Structure formats: C-alpha cells, structure tokens
Amino acid sequence: MAYTAKHVQATSCPLGKVERYNFQGQPAKTTRYWKIAPWMSIMLADPDIGTDMIKLHEDALADAEKARAVFKDFYHGDIYRDLVKEGIIE
C-alpha cells in the first residue's frame, strides 16, 4: 500500500486494515524503490519473464485503443491508456 494522495493521512490500510505504523511509530513495512529503466532492463533480460512482459505490453497497447471492458491491472487504468493515446508509451 502506498500512502499517497487521498491515503496520506491514513493510519491503516483501507483494504486489509493492517496498521501503517508499528509500536515504535515506524512504518510497519517498507519496500525498496527501484528506478524504472534498470528494473525494466533486468526484467526484460530474464528469459522466463521478458517474453511474457513483451506480449503483455503488446496486448495492453492493442487494448488501449478499445473501450475498456475489464479492469485487472495498471494497463487497464486511465493513466496508462492516456499515456498510450498521447504517444508517450509506444
């Protein structure tokens, strides 16, 4: 859970109701931030993941041109679809 935008003041996860902070007042769980370019390079180079990522991207680009029928992942969202329409994601 990223506590941003409308969740900035939240003290627990709105979905799982897990507390945001531990008893010492520190974030209960954190994750490392990965810059997108190196992360994508690593993922695309992996023979087990890379081909699936490329296929997913191709499918997502094709779907972005159509009316949305489902919402399963980020590429069904308005932000991704707008980036495709604007030519930022090709």
C-alpha positions, 0 to 999 in steps of 0.5 A: 500500500502506498500512502499517497494522495487521498491515503496520506493521512491514513493510519491503516490500510483501507483494504486489509486494515493492517496498521501503517505504523508499528509500536515504535511509530515506524512504518510497519513495512517498507519496500525498496524503490527501484528506478524504472529503466534498470528494473525494466532492463533486468526484467526484460533480460530474464528469459522466463519473464521478458517474453511474457512482459513483451506480449503483455505490453503488446496486448495492453497497447492493442487494448488501449485503443478499445473501450475498456471492458475489464479492469485487472491491472495498471494497463487497464487504468486511465493513466496508462491508456492516456499515456498510450493515446498521447504517444508517450508509451509506444 
